[in-house]
């Protein structure tokens, strides 16, 4: 990553970029108590705690924890034609299966590809066995309601739900980007799979620039939409979710992923205790100066959510 960043920026130091080592040593190890990792590494925990802080999340349909429960799958999704199956302890988008429609026991993924009932059951069984989990540990399969993403993003993402990643430090949202799916990423918003990272102005919610695999682009490769035209609605509500995620998890340095639902507004998708650094490339600016600015504040514990948001709106 550090080599790629240096190639992208002519003056690495002046761009205020932090490296992976700097992120790990100065921020993750220093501000993220390891005893709290389980809260975010296991998505079941954040699903249970987020509502206590008035954080809106996609509805949890079922948790399949044991192999003998796989046979009950049809009972769990009896009233649903669209849903998402994901590993509770997965990372990097691995193991996420999005079903957009069904006809009896035949299901359809976002790209229209058919997947039969036995294949879904096998996927769930593999998930429980730890195929997609961190460290290959025994896992759980979560079945969630599928987000009906806002029409405003329809032309900016290909067959997938775009999400907003916000880096939060000591309860202050410091940098943001929109991750939009492409044909190359197979409808997923994972940058390493070919999705687009669009830098978002933390103050206004407007697009700054877009990159795909560290290459600056101006139009979506599939939809041909102008990416600089993006302005995320309900931006303060996005910032509020990212800010409140700190109060919910007590992790000082985290990535907060948010989706904009057509009917329910911004919703917390998940929280990451080890967010990557591609957000710096998407923003054409590094994290260091903003992180140091927050570190220089004498006492942030007395500030509530709105005061922390107002600080970044006034100072960044």
C-alpha positions as CSV (number, residue, x, y, z in Angstrom):
1,X,0.0,0.0,0.0
2,X,2.7,2.5,1.0
3,X,4.5,2.0,-2.4
4,X,1.2,2.6,-4.3
5,X,0.5,5.7,-2.3
6,X,4.0,7.1,-3.0
7,X,3.6,6.5,-6.7
8,X,0.2,8.3,-6.6
9,X,1.4,11.3,-4.7
10,X,4.5,13.2,-5.8
11,X,5.1,14.6,-2.4
12,X,4.1,11.9,0.1
13,X,4.9,13.9,3.3
14,X,3.2,17.2,2.1
15,X,0.0,15.2,1.3
16,X,-0.4,14.4,5.1
17,X,-0.7,10.7,4.2
18,X,-0.4,8.1,6.9
19,X,1.1,4.7,6.1
20,X,-0.2,1.3,7.2
21,X,2.5,1.1,9.9
22,X,1.6,4.6,11.2
23,X,-2.1,3.7,11.2
24,X,-1.4,0.5,13.2
25,X,1.0,1.9,15.7
26,X,-0.2,5.4,16.3
27,X,-3.9,4.9,16.0
28,X,-5.3,1.4,16.0
29,X,-3.0,0.0,18.7
30,X,-3.2,3.2,20.8
31,X,-6.9,4.0,20.6
32,X,-8.5,0.6,20.0
33,X,-8.6,-1.5,23.1
34,X,-8.4,-5.1,21.9
35,X,-11.0,-6.2,24.4
36,X,-13.5,-4.2,22.4
37,X,-12.7,-5.8,19.0
38,X,-15.3,-8.6,19.4
39,X,-18.0,-6.0,19.4
40,X,-17.3,-5.1,15.7
41,X,-15.6,-8.3,14.5
42,X,-18.8,-10.2,15.2
43,X,-21.6,-8.3,13.4
44,X,-24.2,-9.9,15.7
45,X,-23.0,-7.8,18.6
46,X,-23.2,-4.5,16.7
47,X,-26.7,-5.5,15.5
48,X,-27.8,-5.8,19.1
49,X,-26.1,-2.7,20.5
50,X,-26.7,-0.1,17.7
51,X,-30.5,0.2,18.4
52,X,-29.6,1.1,22.0
53,X,-27.9,4.3,20.6
54,X,-30.8,5.0,18.2
55,X,-28.7,3.9,15.2
56,X,-30.8,2.6,12.4
57,X,-29.7,-0.8,10.8
58,X,-31.1,-3.1,8.2
59,X,-33.5,-5.5,9.9
60,X,-32.1,-8.8,11.0
61,X,-34.3,-11.7,9.7
62,X,-32.5,-14.6,11.3
63,X,-29.2,-15.9,12.7
64,X,-28.2,-19.4,11.7
65,X,-25.6,-20.6,14.2
66,X,-25.7,-24.5,13.9
67,X,-25.5,-26.8,11.0
68,X,-28.8,-28.5,11.9
69,X,-30.6,-25.1,11.6
70,X,-29.7,-24.9,7.9
71,X,-32.6,-27.1,7.0
72,X,-34.9,-24.5,8.4
73,X,-33.8,-21.9,5.9
74,X,-37.0,-21.7,4.0
75,X,-38.9,-21.1,7.2
76,X,-36.7,-18.1,8.0
77,X,-37.2,-16.4,4.7
78,X,-40.9,-17.4,4.1
79,X,-42.1,-13.8,3.8
80,X,-39.0,-12.5,1.9
81,X,-38.2,-12.6,-1.8
82,X,-35.1,-10.4,-1.3
83,X,-32.5,-10.7,1.4
84,X,-28.8,-10.8,2.2
85,X,-26.8,-13.6,3.7
86,X,-23.5,-12.7,5.3
87,X,-20.9,-14.2,7.7
88,X,-21.1,-12.6,11.2
89,X,-17.3,-12.5,11.4
90,X,-16.4,-12.0,7.8
91,X,-14.3,-9.3,6.3
92,X,-13.6,-7.7,2.9
93,X,-17.0,-8.6,1.5
94,X,-16.2,-12.3,1.5
95,X,-19.1,-14.7,1.8
96,X,-21.8,-12.0,1.3
97,X,-24.7,-13.4,-0.9
98,X,-27.4,-10.9,-2.1
99,X,-30.6,-12.3,-3.3
100,X,-32.8,-9.9,-5.3
101,X,-35.7,-12.2,-6.3
102,X,-37.0,-15.7,-6.1
103,X,-39.4,-18.0,-7.9
104,X,-40.3,-20.8,-5.6
105,X,-37.0,-22.5,-4.7
106,X,-35.0,-20.8,-7.4
107,X,-33.3,-17.6,-6.4
108,X,-31.6,-14.8,-8.3
109,X,-28.6,-12.8,-7.5
110,X,-28.1,-9.1,-8.3
111,X,-26.7,-9.8,-11.7
112,X,-29.6,-12.1,-12.6
113,X,-27.7,-15.3,-12.2
114,X,-29.8,-18.2,-10.8
115,X,-28.9,-20.0,-7.6
116,X,-30.8,-23.0,-6.4
117,X,-31.9,-23.8,-2.9
118,X,-29.3,-26.5,-2.3
119,X,-26.6,-24.0,-3.3
120,X,-27.8,-21.4,-0.8
121,X,-27.9,-24.1,1.9
122,X,-24.4,-25.1,1.0
123,X,-23.2,-21.5,1.2
124,X,-24.8,-21.1,4.7
125,X,-23.2,-24.4,5.8
126,X,-19.8,-23.2,4.6
127,X,-20.3,-19.9,6.3
128,X,-21.0,-21.6,9.7
129,X,-17.9,-23.8,9.2
130,X,-15.8,-20.6,9.0
131,X,-14.9,-20.5,5.3
132,X,-15.3,-16.7,5.2
133,X,-14.6,-15.8,8.8
134,X,-11.6,-14.0,10.3
135,X,-9.0,-16.7,11.0
136,X,-11.3,-19.5,9.8
137,X,-13.1,-19.6,13.1
138,X,-16.5,-21.2,13.5
139,X,-19.1,-18.5,12.5
140,X,-22.7,-17.7,12.2
141,X,-24.8,-16.8,9.1
142,X,-26.8,-13.6,9.3
143,X,-29.9,-13.1,7.1
144,X,-30.8,-9.5,6.8
145,X,-33.4,-7.5,4.9
146,X,-32.0,-6.2,1.6
147,X,-31.5,-2.5,1.5
148,X,-33.6,-0.7,-1.1
149,X,-31.0,1.9,-2.0
150,X,-32.0,5.4,-2.9
151,X,-32.8,6.1,-6.6
152,X,-30.4,9.1,-6.3
153,X,-27.5,6.6,-6.6
154,X,-29.0,4.4,-9.3
155,X,-26.7,5.7,-12.1
156,X,-23.6,5.8,-9.9
157,X,-23.5,2.1,-9.0
158,X,-23.8,-1.1,-11.1
159,X,-26.1,-3.9,-9.8
160,X,-25.2,-3.2,-6.2
161,X,-25.8,-1.0,-3.2
162,X,-23.3,1.8,-2.8
163,X,-22.2,2.6,0.7
164,X,-20.4,5.5,2.5
165,X,-17.3,4.7,4.5
166,X,-16.5,7.3,7.1
167,X,-13.3,7.2,9.2
168,X,-14.1,8.3,12.8
169,X,-11.4,9.3,15.3
170,X,-12.1,9.8,19.0
171,X,-15.8,10.3,18.0
172,X,-15.1,12.8,15.2
173,X,-15.8,12.0,11.6
174,X,-12.6,12.9,9.8
175,X,-12.8,11.6,6.2
176,X,-15.4,10.0,3.9
177,X,-15.8,8.3,0.6
178,X,-18.6,6.6,-1.4
179,X,-17.9,3.1,-2.6
180,X,-19.9,2.2,-5.8
181,X,-20.1,-1.2,-7.4
182,X,-19.1,-1.9,-11.0
183,X,-19.4,-4.9,-13.4
184,X,-15.8,-5.8,-12.5
185,X,-16.6,-5.9,-8.8
186,X,-19.7,-8.0,-9.6
187,X,-22.1,-5.6,-7.9
188,X,-20.1,-5.3,-4.7
189,X,-18.8,-2.2,-3.2
190,X,-15.3,-3.6,-2.4
191,X,-12.5,-1.5,-3.8
192,X,-10.0,-4.4,-4.1
193,X,-12.5,-6.2,-6.3
194,X,-12.8,-3.2,-8.7
195,X,-15.4,-1.0,-7.2
196,X,-15.0,2.8,-7.3
197,X,-13.9,5.0,-4.4
198,X,-15.4,8.5,-4.6
199,X,-13.9,11.0,-2.2
200,X,-16.6,12.9,-0.3
201,X,-16.1,16.4,1.2
202,X,-16.6,15.8,4.9
203,X,-18.3,19.2,5.3
204,X,-20.8,19.1,2.4
205,X,-21.3,15.5,1.3
206,X,-20.2,16.5,-2.3
207,X,-17.9,14.4,-4.5
208,X,-14.3,15.5,-4.8
209,X,-12.8,12.9,-7.2
210,X,-13.1,9.2,-8.0
211,X,-10.6,6.4,-8.3
212,X,-10.7,2.8,-9.5
213,X,-7.8,0.7,-8.5
214,X,-5.8,3.8,-7.7
215,X,-6.5,5.4,-11.1
216,X,-8.4,8.7,-11.3
217,X,-11.6,8.4,-13.3
218,X,-14.4,10.9,-14.1
219,X,-17.2,8.7,-15.3
220,X,-18.6,5.3,-14.1
221,X,-17.1,2.7,-16.4
222,X,-20.5,0.9,-16.8
223,X,-23.2,3.6,-16.4
224,X,-21.2,6.4,-17.9
225,X,-22.5,8.8,-15.1
226,X,-20.4,11.8,-14.2
227,X,-19.1,10.9,-10.7
228,X,-18.3,14.5,-9.7
229,X,-22.0,15.3,-9.8
230,X,-22.7,13.2,-6.7
231,X,-24.0,15.0,-3.6
232,X,-25.1,12.7,-0.8
233,X,-28.5,13.7,0.7
234,X,-29.1,13.7,4.5
235,X,-25.4,14.2,5.0
236,X,-25.6,15.4,8.6
237,X,-27.5,12.2,9.4
238,X,-24.7,10.2,7.9
239,X,-22.2,12.1,10.1
240,X,-24.4,11.5,13.1
241,X,-24.3,7.7,12.6
242,X,-20.6,7.7,12.2
243,X,-20.1,9.9,15.3
244,X,-22.5,7.8,17.4
245,X,-20.7,4.6,16.4
246,X,-17.8,5.7,18.6
247,X,-20.2,6.1,21.6
248,X,-21.6,2.6,20.8
249,X,-18.2,0.8,20.4
250,X,-15.7,3.0,22.4
251,X,-13.2,2.3,19.6
252,X,-11.1,5.4,19.0
253,X,-10.2,4.7,15.4
254,X,-12.8,3.0,13.2
255,X,-14.4,2.8,9.8
256,X,-18.2,3.2,9.7
257,X,-20.1,1.9,6.7
258,X,-23.5,3.5,5.9
259,X,-26.1,2.8,3.3
260,X,-28.9,5.2,2.2
261,X,-32.2,3.3,2.1
262,X,-35.0,4.6,-0.1
263,X,-37.6,4.3,2.8
264,X,-35.5,4.4,6.0
265,X,-32.8,6.9,5.2
266,X,-29.1,6.4,6.3
267,X,-28.6,3.0,8.0
268,X,-25.5,1.5,9.7
269,X,-24.2,-1.4,7.6
270,X,-21.2,-2.4,9.7
271,X,-18.2,-1.0,11.7
272,X,-14.6,-1.9,11.1
273,X,-11.8,-1.6,13.7
274,X,-9.1,-1.8,11.0
275,X,-10.3,0.4,8.1
276,X,-8.0,0.6,5.1
277,X,-6.2,3.6,3.7
278,X,-7.6,3.8,0.2
279,X,-9.9,6.6,1.4
280,X,-6.8,8.9,1.3
281,X,-6.4,8.3,-2.4
282,X,-10.1,8.8,-3.1
283,X,-9.9,12.2,-1.3
284,X,-6.5,13.2,-2.8
285,X,-5.5,14.1,0.7
286,X,-4.1,12.3,3.8
287,X,-5.5,11.7,7.2
288,X,-2.5,12.9,9.3
289,X,-3.3,16.6,9.7
290,X,-7.0,15.9,10.7
291,X,-6.1,13.2,13.1
292,X,-3.4,15.4,14.8
293,X,-6.0,18.2,15.0
294,X,-8.3,16.0,16.9
295,X,-5.5,14.7,19.1
296,X,-4.6,18.3,20.1
297,X,-8.0,18.9,21.7
298,X,-7.7,18.9,25.4
299,X,-10.9,17.1,26.5
300,X,-13.3,15.6,23.9
301,X,-15.3,13.6,26.4
302,X,-17.4,16.6,27.3
303,X,-18.6,17.0,23.7
304,X,-21.9,15.4,22.6
305,X,-22.5,14.1,19.1
306,X,-23.8,17.4,17.7
307,X,-20.9,19.3,19.1
308,X,-18.4,16.9,17.6
309,X,-20.1,17.2,14.2
310,X,-20.2,21.0,14.4
311,X,-16.4,21.0,15.2
312,X,-15.5,19.2,12.0
313,X,-17.9,21.3,10.0
314,X,-16.3,24.5,11.3
315,X,-12.6,23.4,11.3
316,X,-12.0,20.9,8.4
